[in-house]
Amino acid sequence: MKILELASTPSARRVGIFLAELGIEVPREQLNLRAGDNLTPEFKSKSVNGRIPVLALDDGNYICESVAICRYFDALHPSRQSLFGNTPLEQAQVEMWNRVLELNGLMVAFQGFRNLSGIFKDRERVVEPWGVECRQRLLEFLPSLEARLNGRDFVAIDRFSIADITGFVLIGFLPRLDIELTDTMPNIRRWYAAVAERPSTNQGL
Ligand SMILES: N[C@@H](CCC(=O)N[C@@H](CS)C(=O)NCC(=O)O)C(=O)O
């Protein structure tokens, strides 16, 4: 098996951090997204969403969507400390926060960045006012993460989970939108600094 990716991108980082937490090494093939490596018919036949990361399995199956890839490895390597939670309550809390951070945070941030920078104008319509709106929505979302982290070391449950990975990648993406973590977000800053110390997130990217 191998992962098709561009290691520095946020979605590839989500999978990379997840695998590092599990101590799993998977061969990676780097694609040049700016050059359109993911726009070819061959790549699109592998990736349903036309994006990276994609997990290419030896049996000819391909899995895209970063969380789906993480779920595959979680199921393949059952652990008493699953990053998706263990008990029904933990699993629900992790799912809830991971979805909230993804839908209200990361996807909004991506839309903001893509539509403000025009980075992929060779392949999609760029709507600058939508970029402005997404940036604003993100600013209005961050206080709910700040409030959640008050007195907590982790976002969803009492230990590190995939929700922390999603949140960490989201916060690391903020400079792309010229958003700074100010003194008004001390909980996010404390939590982010602690997650940044983990070997899994410390891979030089
Ligand atoms: N929801 C997807 C998002 C994947 C995604 O947006 N990947 C970006 C890199 S972060 C990409 O492939 N961009 C190239 C393009 O849009 O053409 C996931 O979690 O895997």
Ligand as a Chemical Component Dictionary entry (heavy atoms), coordinates in Angstrom:
data_LIG
# 
_chem_comp.id                   LIG 
_chem_comp.type                 NON-POLYMER 
_chem_comp.pdbx_formal_charge   0 
_chem_comp.three_letter_code    LIG 
# 
loop_
_chem_comp_atom.comp_id 
_chem_comp_atom.atom_id 
_chem_comp_atom.alt_atom_id 
_chem_comp_atom.type_symbol 
_chem_comp_atom.charge 
_chem_comp_atom.model_Cartn_x 
_chem_comp_atom.model_Cartn_y 
_chem_comp_atom.model_Cartn_z 
_chem_comp_atom.pdbx_ordinal 
LIG N1  N1  N 0 -12.136 16.514 2.894  1  
LIG C1  C1  C 0 -10.920 16.150 2.232  2  
LIG C2  C2  C 0 -10.182 17.418 1.776  3  
LIG C3  C3  C 0 -9.017  17.088 0.849  4  
LIG C4  C4  C 0 -8.372  18.357 0.288  5  
LIG O1  O1  O 0 -8.982  19.424 0.273  6  
LIG N2  N2  N 0 -7.127  18.189 -0.168 7  
LIG C5  C5  C 0 -6.434  19.331 -0.762 8  
LIG C6  C6  C 0 -5.093  19.501 -0.062 9  
LIG S1  S1  S 0 -5.356  19.971 1.641  10 
LIG C7  C7  C 0 -6.210  19.077 -2.253 11 
LIG O2  O2  O 0 -6.031  17.963 -2.672 12 
LIG N3  N3  N 0 -6.222  20.165 -3.042 13 
LIG C8  C8  C 0 -5.993  20.108 -4.466 14 
LIG C9  C9  C 0 -7.149  20.650 -5.266 15 
LIG O3  O3  O 0 -8.129  21.140 -4.689 16 
LIG O4  O4  O 0 -7.068  20.567 -6.509 17 
LIG C10 C10 C 0 -10.037 15.298 3.162  18 
LIG O5  O5  O 0 -10.183 15.435 4.375  19 
LIG O6  O6  O 0 -9.239  14.480 2.686  20 
# 
loop_
_chem_comp_bond.comp_id 
_chem_comp_bond.atom_id_1 
_chem_comp_bond.atom_id_2 
_chem_comp_bond.value_order 
_chem_comp_bond.pdbx_ordinal 
LIG N1  C1  SING 1  
LIG C1  C2  SING 2  
LIG C1  C10 SING 3  
LIG C2  C3  SING 4  
LIG C3  C4  SING 5  
LIG C4  O1  DOUB 6  
LIG C4  N2  SING 7  
LIG N2  C5  SING 8  
LIG C5  C6  SING 9  
LIG C5  C7  SING 10 
LIG C6  S1  SING 11 
LIG C7  O2  DOUB 12 
LIG C7  N3  SING 13 
LIG N3  C8  SING 14 
LIG C8  C9  SING 15 
LIG C9  O3  DOUB 16 
LIG C9  O4  SING 17 
LIG C10 O5  DOUB 18 
LIG C10 O6  SING 19 
# 
